[in-house]
Amino acid sequence: MDVKREYEAIVKAVEKLGTDASKFLDKKIASIIISGDKVLGLNNVEGIKLVPTQIENGVQVDMEILENAHIPRPIHVCTGYVEKKGFQKVIFNIKVRKGARVKFLAHCVFPQAEEFEHNAISNVIVEEGAYMEYEDEHYHSDKGTIKLITKTNAVVKEGGVYKNVFSLTKTRVGKLDIVMDLTLEKQAVGELFSKIKASKTDEVNINEILRLEGEHSRGIAKTVVVALDSSKAKVLNEAYGSAPYSKGHISCEEITKGSNVDVSTIPVLKIDNDLSELTHEASIGRVNQKQLEMLMAKGLTEDEATELIIKGLLH
């Protein structure tokens, strides 16, 4: 497939996620577009360095936000694969320097994949007083045969803020293994949030980890999974309090609809400093009955009401 057709296929899939693909061509907006092991588009702006390197079966990108740079528009990162079979590996090394502020909008699109594996590794450092958001949304084929393995290792230095949202709610999942490992130093703040909708024979494994290693650090790890039909979902949320006055909270909500679903959640809390505070909440089951009855009283069928509640949870 030539480069133009690859680009058009990826843009079409991105637009199905509700994204304005014209942002990729706006010279005021930093962006990178990856297809397979090729970079189809790259735009740097002041305060940002995006440096891609081709690796075996994929691309490594070193991303640096310069000290005290405040990036007014989100950086668009698009990773795609337009063939039916194959393997792709991407490595993102992200450094947000002291006092910088940045938001990433990432899209992973595999619209035609049948026998395909995507392996993604993100290594993130948020330096002192810096702020970073990363929103990662996926669009897969409806074959349900994609295997997605993603690992994020993030360290937030003193006074830094890091927020990461992973979303796969608009298409089949396939097989998903996701690990988010977040270390928070002194007065750092971190949020991890995974939103997944699994259907048919999809399989989901999620592991979110908070490491509160600095005084007055604060973190939350939240997971929402909707499991339908015969899908499987396993969630392991961990929090470790190692510093005085650190606070962590983990939350998991799994909504089921289908006689053959298989879901589980395991919270792990461990403190080795008695001035640290960790909490958790978890729930598994069908949609809230009171919400369901209220919507049905307004004229919705049970299926319509259930779908509306699910959309609200995954929003």
BELQUI-V213511 format. One record per pair of residues at least 24 apart in sequence whose C-alpha atoms are under 6 Angstrom apart, sorted by sequence separation. I is the first residue (numbers start at 0). J is the second residue. D is the distance in whole Angstrom. If there is no record, write none. Layout:
[[I,J,D] [I,J,D]]
//
This chain:
[[172,197,6] [150,177,6] [157,184,5] [160,187,6] [162,189,6] [168,195,5] [174,201,6] [181,208,6] [77,105,6] [79,107,6] [83,111,5] [112,140,6] [143,171,6] [145,173,5] [146,174,5] [147,175,5] [148,176,5] [149,177,5] [150,178,5] [151,179,5] [152,180,5] [153,181,5] [154,182,5] [155,183,5] [156,184,5] [157,185,5] [158,186,5] [159,187,5] [160,188,5] [161,189,5] [162,190,5] [163,191,5] [164,192,5] [165,193,5] [166,194,5] [167,195,5] [168,196,5] [173,201,5] [174,202,5] [175,203,5] [176,204,5] [177,205,5] [178,206,5] [179,207,5] [180,208,5] [181,209,5] [182,210,5] [183,211,5] [184,212,5] [185,213,4] [188,216,6] [190,218,6] [192,220,6] [196,224,6] [202,230,6] [204,232,6] [211,239,6] [214,242,5] [217,245,6] [219,247,6] [221,249,6] [223,251,6] [225,253,6] [227,255,6] [73,102,5] [74,103,5] [75,104,5] [76,105,5] [77,106,5] [78,107,5] [79,108,5] [80,109,5] [83,112,4] [84,113,6] [86,115,6] [88,117,6] [90,119,6] [92,121,6] [94,123,6] [97,126,5] [100,129,6] [102,131,6] [105,134,6] [106,135,6] [108,137,6] [110,139,5] [111,140,5] [116,145,6] [120,149,6] [124,153,6] [127,156,5] [130,159,6] [132,161,6] [134,163,6] [144,173,5] [148,177,6] [150,179,6] [157,186,6] [158,187,5] [160,189,6] [164,193,6] [172,201,6] [175,204,6] [178,207,6] [183,212,6] [184,213,4] [185,214,5] [186,215,5] [187,216,5] [188,217,5] [189,218,5] [190,219,5] [191,220,5] [192,221,5] [193,222,5] [194,223,5] [195,224,5] [196,225,5] [197,226,5] [198,227,5] [199,228,5] [200,229,5] [201,230,5] [202,231,5] [203,232,5] [204,233,5] [205,234,5] [206,235,5] [207,236,5] [208,237,5] [209,238,5] [210,239,5] [211,240,5] [212,241,5] [213,242,5] [214,243,5] [215,244,5] [216,245,5] [217,246,5] [218,247,5] [219,248,5] [220,249,5] [221,250,5] [222,251,5] [223,252,5] [224,253,5] [225,254,5] [226,255,5] [227,256,5] [228,257,4] [231,260,6] [233,262,6] [235,264,6] [237,266,6] [248,277,6] [250,279,6] [252,281,6] [254,283,6] [255,284,5] [57,87,5] [59,89,6] [62,92,6] [63,93,6] [66,96,5] [69,99,5] [73,103,5] [75,105,6] [77,107,6] [79,109,6] [81,111,6] [83,113,5] [84,114,5] [85,115,5] [86,116,5] [87,117,5] [88,118,5] [89,119,5] [90,120,5] [91,121,5] [92,122,5] [93,123,5] [94,124,5] [95,125,5] [96,126,5] [97,127,5] [98,128,5] [99,129,5] [100,130,5] [101,131,5] [102,132,5] [103,133,5] [104,134,5] [105,135,5] [106,136,5] [107,137,5] [108,138,5] [109,139,5] [110,140,5] [114,144,6] [115,145,5] [116,146,5] [117,147,5] [118,148,5] [119,149,5] [120,150,5] [121,151,5] [122,152,5] [123,153,4] [124,154,5] [125,155,5] [126,156,5] [127,157,5] [128,158,5] [129,159,5] [130,160,5] [131,161,5] [132,162,5] [133,163,5] [134,164,5] [135,165,5] [136,166,5] [137,167,5] [141,171,5] [143,173,4] [157,187,5] [186,216,4] [188,218,6] [190,220,6] [192,222,6] [194,224,6] [198,228,6] [199,229,5] [200,230,5] [202,232,6] [204,234,6] [206,236,6] [208,238,6] [211,241,6] [212,242,5] [214,244,6] [215,245,4] [217,247,6] [219,249,6] [221,251,6] [223,253,6] [225,255,6] [227,257,5] [229,259,5] [230,260,5] [231,261,5] [232,262,5] [233,263,5] [234,264,5] [235,265,5] [236,266,5] [237,267,5] [238,268,5] [239,269,5] [240,270,5] [241,271,5] [242,272,6] [244,274,5] [245,275,5] [246,276,5] [247,277,5] [248,278,5] [249,279,5] [250,280,5] [251,281,5] [252,282,5] [253,283,5] [254,284,5] [255,285,5] [56,87,5] [57,88,5] [58,89,5] [59,90,5] [60,91,5] [61,92,5] [62,93,5] [63,94,5] [64,95,5] [65,96,5] [66,97,5] [67,98,4] [68,99,5] [69,100,5] [70,101,5] [84,115,5] [86,117,6] [88,119,6] [90,121,6] [95,126,6] [97,128,6] [98,129,4] [100,131,6] [102,133,6] [106,137,6] [108,139,6] [113,144,6] [116,147,6] [118,149,6] [120,151,6] [125,156,6] [127,158,6] [128,159,4] [132,163,6] [139,170,6] [185,216,6] [199,230,5] [214,245,6] [229,260,5] [231,262,6] [233,264,6] [235,266,6] [237,268,6] [239,270,6] [241,272,5] [243,274,5] [244,275,5] [246,277,6] [248,279,5] [250,281,6] [254,285,5] [56,88,6] [57,89,6] [59,91,6] [63,95,6] [64,96,6] [66,98,6] [67,99,4] [97,129,5] [127,159,5] [198,230,5] [228,260,6] [243,275,5] [66,99,6] [197,230,6] [240,275,5] [30,74,6] [29,74,5] [30,75,5] [31,76,5] [32,77,5] [33,78,5] [34,79,5] [35,80,5] [30,76,6] [33,79,6] [34,80,5] [35,87,6]]
//
